[in-house]
Amino acid sequence: MRHLNPFYVTGKAIVPELVLAVRLLAVYLLLTRESPFYGIQGGGRFYPVFDLVDQLGTDEQFNMTVRLLFLTGIGMLLFSRFVRLGALFAGLAFIAGPISCQICISVAHLFTGCIFLCTALSNHVTGTDIIRFQLVVLYIGADLNKISDTDWWTGASIETLLVTKHHIAHYMRAASLFSPGFLSQMTGIGVIVLQMGIPVLLLKRRTIVYAMLLAVALHLPMVVLMRMTFGPFLFALVAAYGSLLGWPKHLVCDSRLHSSLLVKWLRRLDFNGQVSLCAGSERGSPMRWLRTVLHFLPHPAILLLLTILTAAMVNYGKLRPLTMLTIATFTLHVWPQRKDTGRVPRLGADGQASHF
């Protein structure tokens, strides 16, 4: 993959797939105003997990330091070559949030911090494997928690979540077709089985896309039914999965299918020689534009636009269109890669990413 030069901090480069993923995550965090002390994370240090944290300066000094660490890390990620150091700073800031506020620990923020820290620990040898195993740990931990809770086996947790708390009318109508509690019990058991299938499929690179299919089936219904994105969790999850996919080194234009004008614009934003020349200057029909966007989806400019669009949908609560966009992207771009994800992204001797 040529569309990102290697980023050296200690002499070992991070694969471009992972660099692109954390940069898009950083943009999303800025656009949605997510930070270590935002939302359910509270306003700063309060009842820390460790007593030592309570002794580090005043509350104002501690909170300001964490925010400054976070913004410095994000700035280094986006505007410098020191991607590993920036990811380390951003990750430590997110980890400091839960540690400094015991009663407002957020799994979403903790996972986001882990994505940054895993990036900081990655290099051209590990590729994206650390991120992959972080996902395995995430799902196994969540599933073991459900397995040990009898309410998930009896359906009480689903009943509380979808009926008592969120009053999902469609679910309640569907549940009324069965005996009391039956649908909730089957749904709870189904979630346990589905969630265990994801880490099993993630253990082998060639089945990553199938793991992503199960993840879409698991997470998107929660977004639609409960109208929640769980803070930065879902986008961090998408970024993590996206880093595991195969990304092309070159994007070839076909003047018979693509809009030459749009490709010309993309070439102006192409700082890595990824996009090929396209003959002609034809504006093209809407169908040509759509084919061009789908074909050139791996271009960083288009991915950035999708990130901005996603942040706007989240900020304005347009979660159904966001769900449809996610399904369309998975169907048109991710699912066709199911036979190619067994190749591991590595940096070759020329410093460019290759797949084995």
Residue pairs with C-beta under 8 A, 6 or more apart in sequence:
1 15
1 16
1 17
1 247
1 248
1 249
1 345
1 352
1 353
2 249
2 250
2 272
2 273
2 274
2 352
2 353
3 16
3 20
3 247
3 270
3 272
3 274
3 298
3 299
3 300
4 16
4 19
4 20
4 272
4 300
5 16
5 272
5 351
6 13
6 14
6 16
6 124
6 347
6 351
7 13
7 14
7 19
7 81
7 82
7 83
7 84
8 81
9 82
9 83
9 84
9 85
10 84
12 123
12 124
12 125
13 123
13 124
13 347
13 351
14 83
14 84
14 119
14 122
14 123
14 124
15 122
15 124
15 127
15 128
15 345
15 346
15 347
15 353
16 247
16 345
16 353
17 128
17 242
17 243
17 244
17 245
17 247
17 345
17 353
18 119
18 122
18 127
18 128
18 131
18 243
19 83
19 119
20 242
20 243
20 247
20 300
20 303
21 119
21 131
21 239
21 240
21 242
21 243
22 77
22 83
22 87
22 115
22 116
22 119
22 239
23 77
23 78
23 83
24 239
24 242
24 303
24 304
24 307
25 112
25 115
25 116
25 232
25 235
25 236
25 239
26 74
26 77
26 78
26 90
27 78
27 304
27 307
27 308
27 311
28 34
28 232
28 235
28 239
28 307
28 310
28 311
29 35
29 74
29 112
29 232
30 74
31 307
31 308
31 311
31 312
31 315
32 232
32 311
32 314
32 315
34 109
34 112
34 231
34 232
35 41
35 67
35 70
35 93
36 66
36 67
36 70
36 93
36 94
36 96
36 97
36 109
36 113
37 43
37 44
37 63
37 66
37 67
37 97
38 231
39 106
39 231
40 104
40 106
40 231
41 97
41 98
41 101
41 104
41 106
41 109
42 101
42 104
43 63
44 59
44 62
44 63
44 66
44 100
44 101
45 53
45 54
45 59
45 62
45 63
45 100
45 101
46 100
46 101
46 103
46 104
47 101
47 102
47 103
48 54
48 99
48 100
48 101
48 102
49 98
49 99
49 100
49 102
50 99
53 62
53 99
53 100
56 62
57 65
62 100
66 93
66 96
66 97
66 100
67 93
69 89
69 90
69 92
69 93
69 96
70 89
70 90
70 93
70 94
72 86
72 89
73 85
73 86
73 87
73 88
73 89
73 90
73 91
73 92
73 93
73 116
74 86
74 90
75 86
76 82
76 83
76 85
76 86
76 89
77 83
77 86
77 87
77 90
78 86
80 86
83 119
84 119
84 120
84 122
85 120
87 116
87 117
87 119
87 120
88 116
88 117
88 120
90 113
90 116
91 113
91 114
91 115
91 116
91 117
91 119
91 120
92 113
92 117
93 113
94 109
94 110
94 112
94 113
94 116
95 110
95 113
95 114
95 117
97 106
97 109
97 113
98 104
98 105
98 106
98 109
98 110
106 231
107 230
107 233
108 230
108 231
108 232
108 233
108 236
109 231
109 232
111 138
111 233
111 236
111 237
112 231
112 232
112 233
112 236
114 134
115 131
115 134
115 236
115 239
115 240
118 130
118 131
118 134
119 131
121 130
122 128
122 129
122 130
122 131
124 346
124 347
125 346
127 344
127 345
127 346
128 243
128 244
128 345
129 344
131 240
131 243
131 244
132 202
132 205
132 208
132 244
134 240
135 198
135 199
135 202
135 237
135 240
135 241
136 199
136 202
136 203
139 195
139 196
139 198
139 199
139 202
140 196
140 199
142 195
143 192
143 195
143 196
143 199
146 152
146 157
146 188
146 191
146 192
146 195
147 192
149 157
150 156
151 157
151 160
151 188
152 158
152 188
152 189
152 191
152 192
153 185
153 188
153 189
153 192
154 181
154 185
154 188
155 181
155 182
155 183
155 184
155 185
155 186
155 187
155 188
156 184
156 188
157 188
158 184
158 185
158 187
158 188
158 191
159 181
159 184
161 226
162 168
162 171
162 172
162 184
162 225
162 226
163 171
163 172
163 175
163 184
166 225
166 226
168 225
168 226
170 225
171 183
171 225
174 183
175 182
175 183
175 184
177 183
191 218
194 214
194 217
194 218
195 218
197 211
197 214
198 211
198 214
198 215
198 218
199 211
201 207
201 208
201 210
201 211
201 214
202 208
202 211
204 342
205 244
205 341
205 342
205 343
205 344
206 339
206 341
206 342
207 341
208 241
208 244
208 245
208 341
209 245
209 334
209 335
209 337
209 338
209 341
210 338
212 241
212 330
212 334
213 330
213 335
215 237
215 241
216 326
216 327
216 330
219 234
219 237
220 323
220 326
220 327
222 228
223 229
223 234
223 319
223 322
223 323
224 319
224 320
224 323
227 317
227 319
229 235
229 314
229 319
235 307
235 310
235 314
238 326
244 341
245 334
245 337
245 341
246 337
246 340
246 341
246 343
246 345
246 355
247 298
247 345
247 353
248 298
249 274
249 352
249 353
250 274
250 275
250 276
251 274
251 275
251 276
251 295
251 296
251 298
251 299
252 276
253 260
253 263
253 275
253 276
253 277
253 278
254 278
255 278
255 279
255 280
255 282
257 288
257 291
257 292
257 295
258 278
258 284
258 288
258 291
258 292
258 295
258 296
259 282
259 283
259 284
259 288
259 289
259 292
260 278
260 279
260 280
260 281
260 282
260 283
260 284
261 281
261 282
261 283
261 284
262 284
262 289
262 292
262 293
262 296
263 275
263 278
263 292
263 296
264 278
264 281
266 275
266 296
266 299
266 301
266 302
267 275
267 277
267 278
269 299
269 300
269 301
270 299
270 301
274 299
275 296
275 299
282 288
284 292
293 302
294 332
294 333
296 302
297 303
297 329
297 333
306 325
306 329
309 325
310 322
310 325
312 318
313 319
313 321
313 322
313 325
314 322
340 355
343 355
343 356
344 355
344 356
345 353
345 354
345 355
346 353
346 354
346 355
346 356
347 353
347 354
348 354
